[in-house]
Amino acid sequence: MHLKSFTRLQHIGGALLLVLVLWQGAILLGGWNESLFPSPARTVQGFSDLLADGTLQRDIVDSLRRFAIGFTSSVVIAMALGLVLGWYRHLWDYLNPIAQVLRPVSPTAWLPFIVLFFGIGELPALVIIFIAAFFPVLLSTVSAVITIDPVYLKVAQNFSIRQPQLLMRIVLPAIFPRIANGIHLALGTAWVFLVAGEMVGAQSGLGFLIMDARNNLRADMLMAAIITIGVLGLALDTLVALLEHRIYRIWGIHERGDNA
């Protein structure tokens, strides 16, 4: 485990060094004004200015809070609904065409109606995060329930396990690895649209910080915000992977790639 962590740190360090070299090379070869395309050193100054007055810390906290509320509620509701719809297949047959029509629509396309129903400010960002995470988790859960190995159901029948224990104690642990794939996909999608949601009406958060930096012609702060969004996205994905690993241990699920 420690060796894997050390190797991953090496990969991250190597990737970071490569990005810095390419970034600085682009600055030297392109000859752009640093007020338009900041160098790594200028971006560090932007980070310093944002940290000095607490702006970056406040925006990170606000974005993570919104994301936690919108993403967690979406995943829980999508998983619960997916379990029910996957189990009652005839009901899903009616609702599936509706889901397939709504799924490809970008959450930001609903923004005029979201603003109409929920107003300007906090709620539109939360709704956009919810929509962005909902369909990947819902569809992966429904698909996993429909295609579950019949052996699990036979075991439940032999032990006379009935609903709702059947779904929660047998079906959910059996299909969770497939749901986890949908959760990882939903995480990236929802994080992207969090920023888009905060650009409209929100008065704080990383999306608002991007708009504010752009309006004030602070490309260094803009780049600092972009880097922060990327790093936090990686951190969130790593956190979800750790939670997933813990759930596997609790339920005794054998992870792919384990030698044990």
N, C-alpha and C positions, 0 to 999 in steps of 0.2 A: 504494500500500500504506500509506504513512504517512498519507495523507488519510483512508483507511478507518479506520485505528486512531484518529486524532484524532476522527473523527465518532462512533465507538463510545464513546470516552471521554466525549464530550459527552452521548450518550444515557444512559450509566451515571450521570453526574453529575446530569443532570436527573431521572432516575428516583429517585436517592437523595434529592435535595432534596424531591421530591414526597412520598416516603414519610415523611420527617422532619416535614414540615408536617402531613400527615394524622395521623401518630402523636401529635404534640404537641397537635393540635386535639382528638383523641379524649380525651386526658388532661384538657384544660381543660373540655371540654363534658361529659364523662362523670362527672367528680368522683370517680373511683375512688381508693382508697388506693394509694399507690405501692408498698406492700409486697405488693399483689396484682397491680397492673398498672403496671410501672415506666415512668417517663418516659425519653426519650433520655438526659438527663443522668444519671439514676440507673443506667441500663444501662451508660453509660461507666464509672461507678464500679464496677459489677460486673465489667466487662472488666479494670479496673485491679487489682482484688483477685485475680482469677484469674491475671493475668499476673505479679503481684508474687511469688507463691509458686511459680510455674512449673506450676501445675495445668493451665492451658489448653494450654500448649505440649506437655506430656506427653500429654494426652488427644488432641490433634490428631495427634501422631506415631503413637500407638497405633492410632487409627482409620484413618489413611492407610496404615499398614503392613498392617492386616487387609484393608483394601479392595484394596490392590495385589495381595496374595496371592490372595484369593478371586476378584476380578474378572478378573485376568489369566489365571489357570488356567481359569476358566470359559469365557472367550472363546476361548482357544486350543483347548480340548477341543471346544467347541461348533462352532467353524469346521471343525476336522478331521473331526469326525463328520458334520457337515452336508455337507461335500464328498463323503464316501463314500456317505452315504445318498441324496443327490441324484443321484449318478451311477448307483448301483445302485437304480433306481426300484422294482423289484419288492420289494426288501427294505424300502424306505420305505413301500410300500403296506401292509405288515403292521404296521409300527411307528407309523405316523401316527395311528391311532385312540388308541393309548396316550398319545402325546405330546399329543393334543388334549384328552384327559381330565385329564392332569396339569398342563397349562399354566395353566388358570385358577385353580388352587389356590394360595392365598397361601402364600409360604414360611413364614410364622409359624404356619400351621396344622399344619405338620410338626414344630413345636417340641417337643412332648412326646416324639416318637419320636427327634428329633435329640438331645435331652438323654439319652434312654435309651441310645442307641448311642455317643454321643461325650462324655457327661458334662457338667459345668458348667464354664464358663470361656471359653477362647479358641476352641475348635473349633466350638461351636454358631454363633457369629457368622460364622465363615468359611464354614460349610456354608450358612447362610442367604443370604449374599452370592452364593455359587456358584449356588444354585438360582434366585435372583432374576435373575441375568444369563444363565443358560443357555438358556432357551427362546426369548427374542427373537432371540438370535444363531443358534441352531440352525435355527429356522424360516425366518428370512430367508436363511440360507445354502442350505438345501435348496430353497427356492422359486427362488432365483436360479440354482442349477445346473440345475434342471428346465427353466426357461424361457430358458436361455442362447441367444443368437443362433447358429444353425447355422453361420454363416460362420466363427466361430472354430474350430469342429471341423473344417470343411473345410480351413482353413489348416493346422491341426495334422496332418491326414491327408496333405496335399501334402508336408509337410516330414518325414513319417514320425516324428512325435513320439508316443511311447508313454507308458504309465503307468510310474511316478508323475509323470513330467515333464509330462504332459498336464494333470493337475489343478493342479499347482503353477505351471507356467509359462504356461499358456494360460487355463484356466478361472478360477482364482483372481483374476488381474489383471482379467479381463473382468467378473467379477461383484462385485468389491470395492466399488464405489460403493453397491450395494444392501445388501451386508453392513454397510457403515458406518452405514447408517440403523438397522439392528438393534443395532449396538454403542452408538450414541447413546441409543437407547431403553433398552437394558440398563443403561447407566451410571446414568441417573436412577433406575431401579427398584432397582438394587443399592444405591445410596447411601441411598435411603430405608430399605431393610430392614437396612442395616448398623446404623443407629441403633436399630432395633427389636431386632436381635440383641444389641446391647451392653447393652440394658436388662435382659437376662435372664442373670444369672450372671457377666457380665464385671466386672472390678474396675478398669477404666480405659476410656478412650475417651469420645467425645462423648455417646453414649447413656447411659453410666454417669453422666456429668456432669449430664445432664438429670435423671435420677432422684435423684442426690445433692442437687442444688440444690432440687428440689421437696420432698424429705424435710426439708431444713433451712430451708424457707420463705424461700429466697433467690430471689425472682422476678427480681431484677436479673441474677443469675448465670444463671438459666434463660433469660432473654431473650438474654443474651450468647451462650449455647451455641446457641440457635436461629439467631441471626444468623450465627454461625460456620459452622454446618452449611450454611446457604444460600450463603454466600460461597464456601466450599470446593467445593460442588457446581457452582457457576458456573465456578470455576477448573479443576476436573477436566474439565468439558465443553469448555472452551476448549483445554486441553492435548490432549485426544483429537482435537479438530478440527485442531490444529497437526500432530499425528502423522499424521492422515489426509491432510492437505495434502502432507506430506513423502513419504508413500507414493505419492500420485498423481504427484509429480515423479519419483520413482525409477522407477516403472513407465510413465511417459509417458502417464498417463491424463488426458484433458481434463476439467476440472471444470466442472460446471454453473455458469453465471454468469460464466465467464471470457470475455473479449473476444478473447483471443489465439487 
